[in-house]
């Protein structure tokens, strides 16, 4: 005998509308594949290479990606603060895997990468922290255990991205 629920669950038309609007918006949004790289100075004067994705204004205005996630890889720096060659190659393999998956299924958009002072930070804006976490675990499964830490916070105004853009060097006149 089947038990009756204590309460009835109603389907929400507004949720379905919101979801279909999101799907429609996602189909319309063009995610740029243009990047820039510029040197910056860390807190202790060390070199930090900043790489950022260009032309994200439409994505920011969509208000779909409101959570920022920072994936940090700590490493033993060389004298210049950058990773050694073998660590750098492994980081690039991880980077390529992250890009391939999130470009294919944009539950998150990689917007920036900071490298220097013993850290590589990948910055993402996501629609869902939970789905991002599941995807990240799937992406990283083929790799040995990596020294990663993950931080997430609400950032609907994209403050971190806006601050990062200040380091971009205008090369349009070159």
Buried (B, 14 or more C-beta within 10 A) or exposed (E): EEEEEEEEEEEEEEEEEEEEEEEEEBEEBEBBEEEBEBEBEBEEEBBBBBBBBEEBEEBBEBEBBBBBBBBBBEBEBEEEBBBEEEBBEBBEEBBEBBBEBBEEEBBBBBBBBBBBBBBBBBBBBBBBBEEBBEBBEEBBEEEEEEEBEBEBEEBEEBEBBEEBBEBBEEEEEE
